[in-house]
Amino acid sequence: MSVSLFDSRFYAAANPDLAAAGITAPEELYEHFRIKGLEEGRLFSPLVDINFYRNSNGDLARAGLTTNTDLYEHLQRHGVDDNRQFSPLIDIDYYLRQNPDVALATGGDREAALEHLQQGGLRENRQFSQLVDLNFYLAANPDLNQSLAGNREEALQHLLLYGLGEGRQFLAGDMGLLAAASGVGQPLSFADVIGINDSEDYYKFRIDTLSDVSLNLKGISLPARLRLIRDANNNGLPDEGERVLAIAAEENNLEVIEAFGLTPGNYFIQVSNKEENEADTAYELTGFVSKAEILESSSATLARPQAGNALSTALNLGFLHASQAVKDAITNNRPQHFYQFQLHTRSEVRLSLEGLSSDVLIQVIQDINRNGIADAGEIVETIPAPTEPVDLNGNGTIDFDELAAWISGDTLEVPYPDAIVVPDLSPGNYFIQLSKVEEANGGETGYALNLDAVPIGAPTGGAANAEPVSWGSLGILGGSRLEINDFIGHANPYDFYSLQIEDDSNVKITLESANVDADLILIHDLDDKGGFGFNEIIAFPPQERSQSQEIERFLGDGTYFVGVTKVWDNTPYTLSVEEISDDLPADSAGNDFSQATNIGIPNGREINEFVGNDDPEDYYQFQVDSLSEVSLGLFNLTGNASLQLVRDSNGNGFLDGDETIAASEAKGARAEAIDRILLPGNYFVRVSQVQRDSSYTLWSNAVPISPPTVDAGNSLSAAFDLGNISGNISSNSASLQTTPQTKSDILTVEDRHDFYKFSLTASSDLSIFLDNMSANADLRLVRDANANGLVEPEEILAVSGEGGATLEEINIGGLAPGNYYVWVSQTLGSTYYDLNIVANNFNRAYGHGLVDAKVAVASAIGSAPFPEIAPLGGTDWGLDLINAPEVWNQGYTGEGMVVAVVDSGVDYMHQDLDDNIWINSDEIPGNGIDDDNNGFIDDLTGWDFWEGDNDPRDLDPLGGHGTHVAGIIAGENNGIGVTGVAPNAKIMPVRVIGTFRGESEPIVAGIRYAVDNGANIINLSLGGSVLNEAQREAIRYATDRGVVVVMAAGNDGLTNFGGGKRFSPTRYPAGLASEVGISVGAVDSSGAIAEFSNRANTAFLDYVVAPGEEVFSSVLVDTYQFWDGTSMAAPHVAGVAALIKEANPNLSPAAVEDIITGTANPNLVLETGEYNLLDR
């Protein structure tokens, strides 16, 4: 079957020259169309666009159908029935969905549906397009409605022939001109529904200057798609093949587009349903359009370097020995930009432009005669290296051949590539010229220029140095040695190689770097998803950096990745992998209690073993001959295995449900650890396979300790008196300041009951924890109401009676002033215990609760809580959750506060941070002199303690951590990107860690630098499992000098459990929050504790929670991402601390900590107890 596509009335109207030639009759018009008009490209139907058909169906050209006649015949015979797109306006599937009677009458046949639309659908005012609504078109243009008498056929014809060209409104969502040139930002706000029947919504706007556009799609219950499209050909429609300028960053029920330096012109926003959705979803589209921030860069604290407008004024970027990035904008007033750089060795030079909304011409020039002009022969030959596939044949789509050409690098005819390579450039002085293009896709545009260089002669093995993060393959490990010679450096700091192991093998991996140190890491793809997560790293670089590194492990079958990473500078390297043997380690461990290997009294011994599918469990037995602190560690894991400390209490030779004293079940290949104080006796260790085969090292140690000095009495009358545990109402906080009590003792058969007495001087909530047991003990709260010295049933206010060594806890609210008793009783077996009591509703999951900026800042100035304001919504949900906007509304924005981000560095040129970067005003930049005598030369914007220089900027391609943290604290309130909790605070960048390694010495030095150079708050979104005394002293140094220290709690989640309750391991420095600083856990947008977040546990800490899941913030080179982690939660609290200190600068760190914890809201936090052991 074929369908009629020709419309004689439309053909006559679209081609008025035919009437002048006397061609007016329908049969004459069709004959002209058939013989001449079709090939001449004349319009012939309001429902069909033959060029759109060509551009939307690139496979037809590959099949030889290139002429208009070929395409017309294909569409007529097959295209409609094949559901091919043939018009930017007409959607036959939509027509059938909106008109079920037509669908029923035609049986869903698309050709019949198109015929119905032609013959009666338009006249009957049926909906046929998700882009155009003729009812709206007539309503928005009353002159047409009157002249056309409401005729929908005539209205569609008018729209296509005249209306689009006249700029008439046809979209309800047409916002018209958003006059960003005025300098006044324009907010956007829409709400609608998309779904099965109406799967696409469009909005349109026009800008008159380079502009930044921020879009949020929120409130969606099902996945949706958000796109921003430039109408490059100015035909008024979002044609197929027009550049999609930005695809949203997606995170559950929120999508975000941040586009910067957009070319003036017309744009469409498309909100579309995803194909897999089977229901409708409401949505809210909000956004902001403002004059491009880059045009205002001269007002920035750190003014962006501006390109010159000729060779003679080119901005000199210096020697290209490390990756560089600069931002600017091509405009009508500055259509050409010039940069200068130098090479000290022959190199392959790579240049790329990011963030383009228009084509730009990139050229490299060598001014050989030094006359300041690009003469003939001075343009350096370059090779296009576009960052994405290019529509080489101009058909509007990326065809298979074009995709293949891009993958292979064979894209030599690209007219305006966004990246180029100069394969061999000699040492010398060079220029880069960026020029505005005047053709169809040209115009003004912002850009980020990235420059890299790889020395010539560098090996190009399996990873080939093609990208900053490059991938190669070592193949399958067999009997022969695998070896690759390659290169890493500033342009490509990371090489990763896949390695396939088919049989369990003892494997040796060796890295030899030629010039400078390099690092070696090993990853196991535990979940077989390809790529890797942090928890899948099975070997990190050693503490000592060196040019020679080696990993030797017994590896089970599976896919591995070997990583080679830059440390200091460019270097060739040799990477080799060889199989030493395929013999399994000797199975020295028993497989059950009865066969457990006896290791005696733990003394620091290490045991290397293996668990896998054929041997899933190993058992060890040990003894303790005196009260001892026992530590167990499971490390060097090559898969996922768990660690358990067990006591066979009933002696039946089996592990019963209540006999696990403690266990560690970390995700992936992360190390396991258990610490417990044990009484003399016999104990067991069980190592169990969780995910994939795994070799391991088991370490155990026992350190004798003195018995507790507290001897609690055995009755109410003999109870140990803890005294008053509630203090006075703080002048700085509405909360009751408490005196926590921690006591330890031992329960035995001879001493089965311990009693403690305490008093409350004010009505108080109470939290009691009994923890660190090795046997079963119960906990009771008692009030001797009749003062007879006996415990009577009605005097027991609360009981906790868990099984086994499970921790006991009592949380009770509103206790009246008076005397109370805690009763600890033995249930089964002798045990040591720790008792923690605090007159506060301290929760072992979320500590004091969710930080509340509104109440905290009001408390700091002795004010009533600030009034609420309307939520910001969208990506600012975290600000809403902690009530930061209410504080801004009172005039507090962190002004005058300096927050040190002691982290991986900060991209201090980021457009959302550059105005808020701390500047060392006593330092004269670039003079090579320590002007302020602080011991650091030219530390204008902080210091890099990781590489030992004065540039703490983070441009690592796998980096961005410190930049993300900085945006949460003090992102500028400029209508784009991210707004920080304290948007007028200053960020002091201090770089102290790398991507895959961290060391204590730089962290300690960075903390002390921040204190000595004026920081008010320090954010530490970093940590490890071991307490470092130097870090403790550095943090004390900070707090003693008035600096508030905020620390991320860690991302282990509920790794550990004792008995039947899970808890988190202690991470440092956050674990120091019982002494100094604040520890911060993470919650999601609903207030639920994030699955990955470390909890407060039972030791009383200054611990609160803050937003840390799906947090949107700044990353490298003016971009943004959603990240998870307590690293994201801590800066929310650091920002609140800045608001508090601005409001009351006289507060001590301890007072700030008390305010934050005392005003935190426990009622908004939910503990789900979720823990996914197999998650990456």
Helices and strands as residue ranges (DSSP letters): H 8-14, H 17-20, H 26-32, I 33-37, H 50-56, H 58-62, H 68-74, I 75-79, H 92-98, H 100-106, H 110-116, I 117-121, H 134-140, H 142-147, H 152-158, I 159-163, H 164-166, E 174-178, G 180-182, E 186-194, E 200-207, E 211-218, E 224-230, E 244-247, E 249-251, E 254-262, E 265-273, E 281-291, G 293-299, G 311-313, E 315-319, E 324-330, E 336-343, E 347-354, E 360-365, E 379-380, E 383-384, H 400-408, E 419-425, E 428-436, E 445-455, E 469-476, E 482-488, E 494-501, E 505-513, E 518-524, G 534-536, E 537-539, E 548-555, E 558-566, E 571-581, G 593-595, E 597-598, E 603-611, E 617-624, E 628-635, E 640-646, E 660-664, E 672-678, E 681-691, E 694-704, E 720-724, E 726-729, E 736-738, E 741-747, E 753-760, E 764-771, E 776-782, G 793-795, E 796-800, E 808-815, E 818-828, E 831-838, H 853-860, G 874-876, H 877-881, H 884-888, E 898-903, G 914-916, E 943-944, H 961-970, E 986-991, H 1000-1012, E 1017-1020, H 1029-1040, E 1044-1048, E 1056-1058, E 1061-1063, G 1070-1074, E 1078-1083, E 1103-1107, E 1111-1115, E 1119-1123, H 1126-1143, H 1149-1159, G 1162-1164
